[in-house]
């Protein structure tokens, strides 16, 4: 009777909804129920809403607390000391009696809002008992006053609580593993099950604007989410009102589904433009202005862009008048200043009213999560730039994948200097913070090496995303205290050099988290995290991603990486077939993407990049990694820049050429500094140059490097 009364009361107060009861029934009789731990309500919720009488494995000390004892009568309790091996053995024996036991593998209530450390002991219990593992996600209780997130999230009196039961699974370590290694492996598998659960139950099957509304509901309309050099902070209400006003203005002059060019810098205004286009089904095509007018015209032709949004002030300050004039000959340029001038008082009032009532009317205008959300253009460092079409679900799934592995809170401040036309800057630097309650500060260029550390210090930034080139530049210019408040520095887009990693560790006491991905993977495919870190690798795959390694002749213990998952792009827009979406191709079929990268995956799932498939030269029948040649040069001359390419060779098929800014570089010196390296791995020639051609993102421009080498060789 007490259980029924509590179920009725909790349903009334928190609108508790339980999903997946069929999965509970299918799990069998010997079941280890694992759940995330969001609040003090969790045992009560599971004890009341799970169908049968379940046993709770609870820490002995916690079970003795007076306030918990009245609730323990609702279910059987198995007190245990997680530090004592005998307790785990007793739990295993109890589970082997074909019972259902609930355990919280984190061992404590979350104080971050995300998963905490997962203890290996729970994995060992699942392994030894051969019980089915039933993952259960509790969502919403973290916003109650029974959580430990006061001053971290906005607590509410009656948030909706959802209990979601996922299909059962098993922990099956390889039979040869024994002792500590088996326990560690089982714990690792259990942690993966938990992160997969967090991702699978997340809300990524919606549009970006719907996700923005969800974030406002969680964090409040007055919560600040964006700022830039104009120092006018934007709250959720401000951002949504601006978005609606711009969306209304653009709706009359554009067509649903049309690709609209965006030729603008990092700023809150650009953010509003992007969201305003997406609001009514227009697709922002982010133009990379660092490629010049020819590159932008080519991009517009490929994506069939007829209208480009830009700003006179930006063109003037960026000294881009010639580029704008040339672009204006091919497409219609619409200036934000003109757009703003046409907005009447009535238009602004209408947008304000729509902001307040958006939850009612937007439901009827929502677009499919699988519809295009943005077109980004690849850098073209090794070929002709292509348009990459990403859907709303692609972007949101990649953010939820990251959130399942790393904790972010509403107190975090992201310094975003990576341009929005770059996938790293668009998805992670822009969409991640605004959709998760963080504040993002937009800075228009990553090239101000002395200014950006000052900005980080001024705004007390806690998170920063960058490339090796930029991070190395900031470290050299920054004061040792500029990054005093930094929690995460994540590197991607190019290999993180050991010198950069060491400089940040020594000067700032910060461990850089290196990741890997591509525009086509939206962009994160793998990343090191505070809980899963291995130096020299690019981390482990994101949740719900599959991978296969295609064997490559001449390369052992590595293969050509193909990946699948919800974050894989919709497809390409190609210059030879403008406007037509071409799905990704892979030998493994539909839904798979061929990265073209040669990688090694170790037995713990950590990736090591060996190089691009195109970045290998075949010298006398042997495969030589151009990336490895560059790494040798970096080790020998760490203060210089290097690029290795291959050119045809009449005798050996191909020859390796190293370009370097080190003025005294010779092949003999490189061989002396790289002891034990086979002769075939050394470059045939070293060309000394004043500078290595790079792109706006800091990545080496290998097309320009090859042309430079061909002219000098």
Secondary structure, DSSP 8 states (H G I E B T S, - for coil): -HHHHHHHHHHHHH--EEE-HHHHHHT-SSEEEEE---BTTHHHHHHHHSSS--EEEEEHHHHT-HHHHHHHTTSEEEEE-TT-HHHHHHHHHHHTTT-EEEE-TTSS--SSSS-----HHHHHHHHHHT-EEEEEEEESGGGSTTBS-BTTB---SS---EEEE---B-----TT--HHHHHHHHHHHHHHHHHHHHHHTS--SS-HHHHHHHHHHHH-TT-EEEE-TT---EEHHHHHHHHHHHHHHHHTTS-TT-EEEE---SSHHHHHHHHHHHHTT-EEEE--GGGHHHHHHHHHHHTT--EEEE-HHHHHHTT-HHHHHHHHTTSEEEEHHHHHHH--HHHHHHHHHHHHHHHHHGGGT---TTSEEEEEE---TTS---EEEEEHHHHHHHHHHHHHHS---TT-EEEE-S-TTSHIIIIIIIIHHHHTT-EEEE-S-TT-HHHHHHHHHHHT--EEEE-HHHHHHHHHHS-TTTTTT--EEEE-SS---HHHHHHHHHHH----EEEEEEGGGTEEEEE--SSS--TTS--EE-TT-EEEEE--TT--S-EEEEEESTTS-SEEEETTEEEEEE----TT-TTEEEEEEEEEE-TT-BEEEEEEGGGEEEETTEEEEHHHHHHHHHHH-TTS-EEEEEEEETTTEEEEEEEES-TT--HHHHHHHSTT--GGGS-SEEEE-S---B-TTS-B-HHHHHHHHHHH-
